[in-house]
């Protein structure tokens, strides 16, 4: 349904250790961005009623049902390259993405 690379798991663990209150890594899809939809990543302390919980090693990823409809079958990765380091979603449902990979259309 949704996958997370070892690089992403490692980075989520590193960041979450800095603030012990933040337990969950949340992925959501918002309207906007240059392609129509954009990915949003943050840490959260709360699980909402419509969240699906995905567990990867010691990491719990939350995705609300609406967002999951857009990114089902995708994979989260953490990339470090010449332009910086960032989370990247490879989304088989996207028809097109922007150059930085944070925005997509369906």
For each residue, the residues with C-beta under 8 A, 3 or more apart:
1: 52 54 68 72 73
2: 54 61 63 68 71 72 73 74 75 76
3: 74 75 76
4: 8 9 12 54 56 59 61 75 76 77
5: 8 9 75 76 77 78
6: 9 10
7: 10 11 77 78 79
8: 4 5 11 12 76 77 78 87
9: 4 5 6 12 13 56 57 58 59
10: 6 7 13 14 78
11: 7 8 14 15 78 85 87
12: 4 8 9 15 16 25 59 61 78
13: 9 10 16 17 57 58 59
14: 10 11 17 18
15: 11 12 18 19 43
16: 12 13 19 20 22 23 25 43 59
17: 13 14 20
18: 14 15
19: 15 16 22 43
20: 16 17
21: 45
22: 16 19 43 44 45
23: 16 43 44 45 60
24: 43 44 45 46 47 53 60 61 62
25: 12 16 41 42 43 44 59 60 61 62
26: 40 41 42 43 44 61 62 63
27: 39 40 41 61 62 63 67 71 76 89
28: 39 40 63 64 67
29: 37 38 39 40 66 67 70 71
30: 33 37 38 40
31: 36 37 38
32: 36 37 38 103
33: 30 36 37 38 98 102 103 104
34: 98 103
35: 38 96 97 98 103 104 105
36: 31 32 33 103 104 105 106
37: 29 30 31 32 33 70 103 104 105 106
38: 29 30 31 32 33 35 102 103 104
39: 27 28 29 71 87 89 102 103 104
40: 26 27 28 29 30
41: 25 26 27 87
42: 25 26
43: 15 16 19 22 23 24 25 26
44: 22 23 24 25 26 47 62
45: 21 22 23 24
46: 24
47: 24 44 51 53 62
48: 51 62 64
49:
50: 64 65 66
51: 47 48 62 63 64 65
52: 1 62 63 64 65 68
53: 24 47 60 61 62
54: 1 2 4 60 61 62 63
55: 59 60 61
56: 4 9 59 61
57: 9 13
58: 9 13
59: 4 9 12 13 16 25 55 56
60: 23 24 25 53 54 55
61: 2 4 12 24 25 26 27 53 54 55 56 76
62: 24 25 26 27 44 47 48 51 52 53 54
63: 2 26 27 28 51 52 54 67 68 71
64: 28 48 50 51 52 67 68
65: 50 51 52 68 69
66: 29 50 69 70
67: 27 28 29 63 64 70 71
68: 1 2 52 63 64 65 71 72
69: 65 66 72
70: 29 37 66 67 91 93 106
71: 2 27 29 39 63 67 68 74 89 91 93
72: 1 2 68 69 93
73: 1 2 91 92 93
74: 2 3 71 89 90 91 92 93
75: 2 3 4 5 89 90
76: 2 3 4 5 8 27 61 87 88 89
77: 4 5 7 8 87 88 89 90
78: 5 7 8 10 11 12 85 86 87 88
79: 7 85 86 87 88
80: 84 85
81: 84 85
82:
83: 100
84: 80 81
85: 11 78 79 80 81
86: 78 79 100 101 102
87: 8 11 39 41 76 77 78 79
88: 76 77 78 79 101
89: 27 39 71 74 75 76 77 101
90: 74 75 77
91: 70 71 73 74 94 97 104
92: 73 74
93: 70 71 72 73 74 106
94: 91 97 104 105 106
95: 104 105 106
96: 35 104 105
97: 35 91 94 101 103 104 105
98: 33 34 35 101 102 103 104
99:
100: 83 86 103
101: 86 88 89 97 98
102: 33 38 39 86 98
103: 32 33 34 35 36 37 38 39 97 98 100
104: 33 35 36 37 38 39 91 94 95 96 97 98
105: 35 36 37 94 95 96 97
106: 36 37 70 93 94 95
